[in-house]
Amino acid sequence: MTNRRPVVLLEFNELTPQLMDRFIAEGHLPNFKRLRDDSQAYVTDAEEVPPQLEPWIQWITVHCGMRYAEHKVFSLGDNAKIQYPSIWDIASRNGEKVWICGSMNANYEPGLKGAVVPDPWSVHVSPSDDSFAPYFDFVRANVQEHTRDKTAGNAKMLRRFVSYMATHGLKASTLFAIVKQLASEKLGDNYWRRATILDRLQFDLFANYYKKNKPTFSTYFLNSTAHFQHMYWRHLSPDLFSVQPEAAELGVYGDAILFGYRQMDRIVGQMRELVGENAVLAFATALSQQPCLKYEGSGGKTFYRPVDFDGFLKVAGIDLRAARIEPVMSEEFHVRFTNEMDAERGARALAEMKVGERPVMRIERNGASLLVGCGIFEELPAEAQLTSATGRTLFTNVFYHVDLKKSGMHHPDGMFWARVPGMAGNRVTDKVPLVDVAPTLLALMDLPIPVAMPGKALIGTERRDSARVAA
C-alpha cells in the first residue's frame, strides 16, 4: 500500500438538494453546512428518466462511472452482472486497501484488498469475508421485510448479531439509542424511527474496521432518509397534496423527514471526527426525490406485498421446487427459476392473478428470472376477491397493505460534495453529469482512470487526460 491520501465517500441515498438547502438555512444541519462550506459542492444530473431512474442503477453509475446504457444492470440484486471495475476494484488493483460498507448493488473482483459488506438486498454477492455474516444476515432479514410490524429473523440470528456487534465497535451511545427507541415504541407510534438505529449500528461497524485497517478508499451507505421521503413527504408538505393526512398522522410523521436529515447530520459530524482533516471526505446521493402527485386523483399511491412468499407461489400455481423469491423494495421482488421454460410458465401463471378483470401483477422477464410486484397502487375494499390458476380467495389472504401512502418519487438531480484538504470550498452552480463522480474520486487518490469511463475528473484537472488507462 502506498501513502495515497485516504478518500471516504458518504453515500446517503436520495437526499434532496432543495430540502438540504432548506434545512441548512433553518439551522437544523450544522455538520452538513460545514461540510458543504468546505467542499467543492456540485448538483449532479443522473441523465436518466423512469424506468431507468432508480437508485440501484444510479449507484452503479457512481461506482463504475458508466451510464445505464453501458452497464445495463436494471434490477436491484443483479449486482453480480456488473462487467466494469468499480472505484474500489481499481484502488485494490493498485495495492490500496478498501472498505465498502453497505454500498447499493455493489460487486467486487476476486482477491480484493480490504473488505466489502454489500447492501441488505444483495443475494448473489456476499460479504468478502464470512466473518461479517452475523451482521449482514441480521440486517438483511430486517430490511427486506421492514414493512411488517415485527422484527424479522429468529432468536439465534439475533444472539449472533448482538454477540458480533459487542466485539466489533458497538458504542454505549448506540445501546442507549436502542433502549430509548424500544421504550418509545411502547409509549407511542414511533416504530418508523427504527431505521435510524440500523444507521447507528452500521456506523459503529464502519468505524471499528476503519480504525483498525486504515483503508485508502471507503464507502458508507445509508437508505433510511430516502425511505422517509418516499413515505412522509405528504406529512412534511401537506399543502402540496390533495389527499390530506389526518391530524394524528401529522403529529407522528410531520417531522419524520427532518428527523432523518438530522440523524444523518449527526453521522456527518462523527465521520469527520473519525477520518480527520487530512482525508478527503466526499458525499453523494446519486439522485434525489420530489413530491409524488400523479396518484392524488386516485386517492394517493399505496402498495401491497405478499403476506407469505411460499403461500403466494402456491396461490399462483407455481411449484415451490422450481422457484425461489428474493425481496427487493416496496412491492417488488424477484422470482428466480431454474430455467427459462419454468420462468415463462411462471410468468403466465402470475398473469392469471386478477381482481375482477384487472391483472394484479406487473411482470418483467429476463431469462430465467422474473421481476414482479403487485401493480395495484390504491387501497382495495376488504371484500376484494383474488382469482388465480388455483381458484378464488380474498385478496387480503395473499397480500397485506402497507398502511401509509407513498408521497415521494425520484428526481434526477443529486448532490456530490468533496472536501479536499488545502482547497477552499466552492458551490458550483452548473449541474454536472453523474458519470463525473467516479473519475473525480480516482483522481483525488491519484489513481488511473479507465479509458471507458465517459466522465471527467472535476477536481485534480491535471489527471483528466493523462491518466486514462485500459480497464
N, C-alpha and C positions, 0 to 999 in steps of 0.2 A: 504494500500500500504506500502511496506517495503522500506528500504533505499538502494535497489539494485542500482548498477551503471547503468546509462542510456546507451542504445545502439541505435545508429541511423544508418540505412542502406541506403546508396545511391544506388539506382537501376537504372543504366544508361544502357539501353538496347543495347546489341550487340557491345559495344565499343571493339576495336580490339587490342590485345597485341602488334602486330607489329607496328600499327600506333601510339599507345600510346608511345612506346619506341622512335619512330622516332620523333614525335612532341615534346616530352620532351627533347631529345638530341638537337633539333634545337632551344630550348629555348622558345617555344610557350606556355608551360603549367606549370607555376611556382607552382600553387596550387596543381595540380596533382603530381608534382615532390616531393613537401614537404610531401604530404600525403603518397606517396609510400615509401619515405625515412624513414618515421616514423612508418611504418606499418610492420606487418607480411604479406608479399606480395606473393600470390600464383597465378599460372596459373591453372585454373580448366579444367576438361575434362567432357563434357556433357555425354559421353559414349553412344551416340546415332548417328544414321545416318538417312538421309531422308527416309521416310516422318516423322519420329519422332523427327527430328531436327528442332524444331520451338520454338520461344520464349515463346508462351503461354503454351507449355509443360514444358520447362526448368524452367520457373519461379515457377511453382508448385513444381518442384523438390527442388528449393531453399527454398521455404516457408514451405513445408511439409517434406522434407528430403527423399522423395520417388522417385524412378525411374519411368519412364513411365509404365514399366511392372507392377508396383504396383498400381499407382494412376489411370492409364487407361483413363485419360482425354485427348482427342486428339485434340479438337477444341477450338479455341478462342470463348468465350461466353458460354462455358459449365461449367463455374466455380461452378455452383450450384450442380454439380455432384460430387464434391470432397468429399471423405469419410474420409479423415485423418485430424487431427488438424494441423493448421499452427502454426508457432512460436508465433504469436500474440494470438492465442487461448490458448496456454499453458501459456503464460505470464498472460493473463486475469484470467485463472483458479486459478492462484497463487496470485491473488489480485493485479496485476500490471495494470496500465493504459497503453493503446497502442494508436498509431496514425498512421493509414495506409493510405497513401496519393498517390493514383493512381496505386497501385501495380497491375500487369497484371494477369488476370484470377484468381483473389483472391475471396475466400469465407470466411465466419466468422460464429462462433457459436452464437446462441441467447444469449442475456444477456451480450454481450461483454463489458468489462470495457474500455471505450475510444471511438474512432471514426474510421470509415472506409469510404473512398471515393474510389469506385472501378475505374478500368480503363475505358476509354470512350467507349470501345467496349462492355461493360457489359450490358446485357439486363435483365437477370434473377436474378442478385444480385444487389441490390440498395444500396445507401449510408445508413449507420447505423442510420442516423438522417435525417429527412425530411428537416431540415434547410439547408442542403448542396445542395438541389435541384437546386437553381438558378445557382450555379457554375457548377454542374455536367451536367445538361441538356444542357447548352450552349456549354460547351467543347465537349460533346459527339456529338452534332449536327455538329460542325465544323470539328472534327477529322474524323468522319465516311465518310464525303464527301469532304476530303481535296484535292482530285484530280481535283475538279472543280475550275474554276477561279472566284469564288464568295463565299461570306460568307454565310454559311448555317444558318438557324434559322430566325425567324421573329423579327419584331421590339420590340414586347412585351418581348420576351425572352432576347433580348439584353439589354433592360432597366432594367429588373430584375437582370441580371448579373452585370451590371455596379453599380447598387444600392447596391447589395450584396458585391461586392469587395470593394466599398468605405468604408464599415463598417467592413471589415474583412481583413485588413492588406495591402491594396493597397498602394504601395510606390510611391513617387514622381518620383523616377528614372524609375519605370515601366511605369508610364504615359508618361514620356519623351521618352522612348524607343518606345512606341506605336505611338506617334506623328511622331517620326523620321521614323519609319517603313512605316507608311501610306504615308508620304511625298516621301520616296524613291520609293515606288511603282508607284507614279505618274510620277516620273522622269526616271524610268528605269524598267528593268525586275527583280525586287527583291521580287516578291511575295513569293518565296520559303522560304525566311527568316522568314516568319510569324510564323512558327512552334516554333521558339525560344521565341516569345512573350508569347505563352502559357506556356512555361517553367518558365518564369519570374512570371507570374500570379500564377502558382502553387506554386512557392517558397514563394510568399507573403502569400498565404493561409496557407501553411505549417508552416511558421514562426509564424504567428498570433496564430494558435492553439497551437503550441509547447510552446510558451512563457506563454500562459495563463494556460495550463494544465500540463506541465512538465511530459510527459509520460515516462515510463521506456523503452519501445521499440517503435521505429518509423521507417517507411519506406517512401522514397520519390522517385517516379518512373518518368523517362523521356524516351521518344522514339524518339525525333527529330533527333538526330545524326544517329541513326540506319536507319531512312528514308533517310537521306542524303547519307549514304554509299550505300544503295541499288540503289539510283538513279544517283549518281555523281562520282562513283569510276572511270568511264571512263574518267572523266574530271580531276581527281586527277593524274591518271597514264595512259595517252593516249597511251604510248608506249607499254602497255600490250595488247591492243585491236586492232583487225584488222579493226573494224568499227570505224573510227576516228570521233570525234566530230568536228563540224565546228568551225572556229576561233571565231565567235561571241559567240558561246556557251561556249568556253573556257574562254572568258572574263567574262561571267556571273557566271559560275559554277565552274571554276577552283579551287577556294579556299573554295568551299561550305563545304567540309568535315572538313577541318581545322577550318572553322568558327564555325561549330557545336562543335568541341572539345574545342575551346577557350571559347565559351559561357558556356559550362559545367564546364570548369576550373574556370570561374568566380563564378559559383554557389558553387563549392567546397570551395572556399575561404569564401563565405558568410556563408555557412553551418558550417564551422569550427568556425567562429566567433560566430554564433548563439548558438551552443551547448557547446562551451568552451572546455578547455583542460582536463577536468576531465571525460568527456564522452568517450565511445568507439565510434569512427567514422569508420564505415565499408563501403566498396564499392564493388559492384558486378555487373557483366554484363550478367551472366547466359550462354551466348555463345558469338560468335563474327561473323565476316564476312571475306570474301575473294573475290578477283575479280571473277566475273561470266563470264567465257569464253566459255562455252559449246554451246551458241547460236550464236557465232560470224559467223559461217558458213552460217547461215540463215538471216544475217543482224542485229543480236543483239536482245535481248529479249525486247519486248514491251507488253502491255496488254490493255484490254478493260473492261469497266464497263457499265452496263445498263444506258441509258440516264434517264430513269424513271422506277422505280421498278414496279409500277402498270401497266404501259404500257408493260413492259417486260412480266409480267404474262399473260396479255391479248393476246399478240402475241403468247405465248407458248400454249395458250388454257387452262390455269389454272384459275379456279373460284376464284376471289379475296376474296370471303367469306370463302373459305376453307384454305387460306394460308396467312401468313404474312412473310415479309422479314426482316432479321437482318443483316446489313452490317458487314463485318469483315475487312480485309486488302486487299490491291491491288485489284485483280479481284474477290476475294471470298466473298460469303455471304451465310447465312443460309436461307432456305425456310422452315418454320415451319408449319406443318399441324395439323389438329385436331385429326387425327387418322392415323394408318399405311396404311390402304387401300387407303386413299387420297394421302398419300405420295408416294405409289407405282404408282398410276396413274400419279401423278405429275412428277415422275422420267421418266416414259415412254414418257410423253409429251415433257419434256425437251430434251430427247434423239432424238426426231424428228427434233430438230433445227439443220439445216445444211447449210453450204456454199458449193455448189456443192454436192459432195458425202461425204464431210468431216463433222463429228459431231462438233458442236460448243461448247457444254457444257461438262465440267467434272463434274461428279455426284457421290457423296458418300452418301448412305442412312444409317441412324441409327434410326431405329424405325420410328417415325412419323416426322422425321426431315431429310432434305437434306442439305449437304454442297456442294455448287456448285460454279462454276466460269467459265468464258469464257476460253476455252483451246487453243485459238489462240494467239500465242506469237510473231507473225511477223505482220508487217503492211499490211493490205489488200488494194487493189485498191478501189477508191471511188465508182466504179460502182458495187462492190461485192453485190450479192443478197443473202438474207437470206430466206430459206424456213422453214416452221413450220407446225404444225397441222392446223393452221388457214389461211395459204396461203403463199404469197410471198411478200417481201418488200426489200428495200435497207437495207443492214447490218447496215449502219450508222444511220438509223432511230431508231434503237433499242439499239445500243452500241456506246459509244463515246470512242475515242482513247486517252490514256494518252500519251502526246507528247514525253517525254524522254524515252530512252531505259534503262531498269534496268541493272545495271552492278556490283552489289554486291550480293553475296549469302552467306548462313550461313556456319559457321565453328564450330566444337565442342569445340574449346578452348575458355575459358573465363578468367576473372580476378576476384580475391577475395582478397581484402586487408582489414586488420583490425588494426587500430591504437589503441593500448591499453595503457592507461596511466601507466607510470613507466616501460614499456617494450621497449627495444631498437629495432629499425627497422631491418628487415631481409628479403632479397629476396630469396625465396625458389626456387631451380632450378627444382626439380622434380614436375611433374604435380600431382594434387590431384583430386579425383572424386568430381563432383558437389554435390553429396549427403553429403559431409562433411560440407557444409556450415551451414545447419540448426542446427546440434548438436553443432557446434562451437559457433554459436550465443547464443544458450541456455546456454552453459557452461559459456560464458562470462557474463551472467546475473545470474549465479548460480541457474539456473532453471533445473528441471528434464528433462531428455532426454527419450522419449518413446522407449521402447524395440524394436518396429517395425522399427525404423529408422536404415537403414543398414550402415550409415556412422559413422565416429568417430569425436570427437572434436579435432581440430588441435591445439587449444590453450586451456589452462586450463586442462592439461592432467590428473590431479587427478580425473576429473569427467568422464573420458571415460568409466570406468567400474562400478563405484559406484553409478551413478545417473540414471540408467536405470529404467524406470517405465512403467507400462501398460498405453497405450494411453487413 
